[in-house]
Amino acid sequence: MKKISSIVVSLVLLMTFSAYSQNQGKLKSSKSHIKFYSHTAVEDIEANNYTSVSTIDTESGEVVFSIPMQGFEFEKSTMQKHFNQEGFLDTKTYPKGKLVGKITNIDEIDFSKDGVYQADVEGELSIKGKTKPISEKGSITVKNGNIGVESKFNITLADYGISFVKGKPSTNVAKEVEVTVLADYQAE
Amino acid sequence: MKKKKLIRLVAGVAIIGTLIAGSSAAFMFFRPHRDVQAAKTDYSLTNSEIVSEYLKDSQAADNKYLAADGDSKILEVTGTVNKISENYNDQKVILLKEKGDHAGVSATFTAETNHKVTDLKIGETVTVKGVIRSGAAFDEDLGFYENVILEKSDLVAQK
């Protein structure tokens, strides 16, 4: 009798543990969209990237994005070439951008319950070898076990050593660029 | 009379000059993107070969494969289809990865080449041509190995 009850107890424990570990842990995304948008009186410029990889740790709230910089595509090929070159993003020397942050209100987000949650992210963004603190808001949508993240924030190009004093870029590229992030996550 | 002729000549030269400068500026401005599939392949190799090249020395591999203006090397990569998915741009993405390898090669197709993926099955060996965007590496923050990324891909051989 004692044996049976101990087996039952360990089974219950095991089941609880496996259910727990299924809901907790790391979420991974390889389906994402990162958009740069620059607006000036002269023209609007947009670049799109679908190649980033991301993780969210649902326990600690840690968020990571790794962004292959050569994956940004522009409508005009000349702009794309400029974007990659040394004066701009120097993507050969710095092939990846990175965001490492923390969802500071992770306790308010229930990844197992459908809903839209606001996420406050604080962390650091590294572009072109320069790391700057960022603080942004995003939303996390949980629906039928799918987890989607959306965020929009601005970055100042000069913070990352990208500034233009003369020529077309100084008039046609905004000093502040709007970044839109979309990502779809699955349990790792 | 002579003065008039000179003025005409100067004006003519100026007009022609403007036309040439204008059209070459327009050409630069509207220059189409490189057609990756029409361009010559720079390197043919297996997925395992390029992954191990990157894991051995990523800087040397970046120097070899990435171009400063973003028109990086065009590769034909052969490997086993491990995963088929779709991105936010409605493009098919196939992962070529061997059992036991730390990372693979992720190849994004285009609106024009998407249909080539329809009949592909997991486990098939294929050759894909595309432009490299970034290499494979272990990322400490992510906690796993990142794949080599190819874009503008098409299927060039299927076994």
Contacts between the chains, C-beta under 8 A, distances in Angstrom:
chain1	res1	chain2	res2	distance
A	26	B	143	7.1
A	28	B	144	8.0
A	30	B	85	7.4
A	30	B	93	7.8
A	30	B	106	7.5
A	31	B	85	6.9
A	31	B	86	7.7
A	31	B	87	5.7
A	31	B	88	6.2
A	32	B	87	7.9
A	32	B	88	6.8
A	33	B	87	7.7
A	33	B	88	4.0
A	33	B	89	7.3
A	48	B	89	7.2
A	50	B	87	4.4
A	50	B	88	5.7
A	50	B	89	5.0
A	50	B	91	7.0
A	50	B	108	6.8
A	51	B	106	7.9
A	51	B	108	7.0
A	51	B	133	5.8
A	51	B	134	7.3
A	51	B	149	5.0
A	51	B	151	7.0
A	53	B	142	6.5
A	53	B	146	5.9
A	54	B	142	8.0
A	55	B	142	5.3
A	55	B	143	6.9
A	64	B	139	7.7
A	64	B	141	4.5
A	64	B	142	5.2
A	66	B	139	5.7
A	66	B	141	7.6
A	66	B	142	6.0
A	66	B	146	6.2
A	68	B	133	4.7
A	68	B	134	3.5
A	68	B	149	5.3
A	69	B	134	7.7
A	70	B	66	6.8
A	70	B	70	5.1
A	70	B	72	6.2
A	70	B	133	4.5
A	70	B	134	6.4
A	71	B	133	4.6
A	71	B	134	7.1
A	71	B	149	6.6
A	71	B	151	6.6
A	76	B	29	6.9
A	76	B	30	7.5
A	76	B	31	7.9
A	77	B	31	5.3
A	77	B	32	6.2
A	77	B	33	4.4
A	77	B	34	7.1
A	78	B	28	5.7
A	78	B	29	6.3
A	78	B	31	5.8
A	80	B	33	7.2
A	80	B	70	5.8
A	81	B	69	4.3
A	81	B	70	6.1
A	81	B	71	7.2
A	83	B	70	7.1
A	84	B	67	7.8
A	84	B	68	6.6
A	84	B	69	5.3
A	84	B	70	3.4
A	85	B	68	5.9
A	85	B	69	5.7
A	86	B	68	6.6
A	90	B	68	7.7
A	91	B	66	7.2
A	91	B	68	7.8
A	91	B	70	6.2
A	92	B	62	6.7
A	92	B	63	7.9
A	92	B	66	4.7
A	92	B	67	6.7
A	92	B	68	4.6
A	95	B	62	5.9
A	95	B	66	6.2
A	95	B	134	5.1
A	95	B	135	7.2
A	96	B	134	6.2
A	98	B	141	7.0
A	100	B	141	5.2
A	182	B	88	6.2
A	184	B	88	7.8
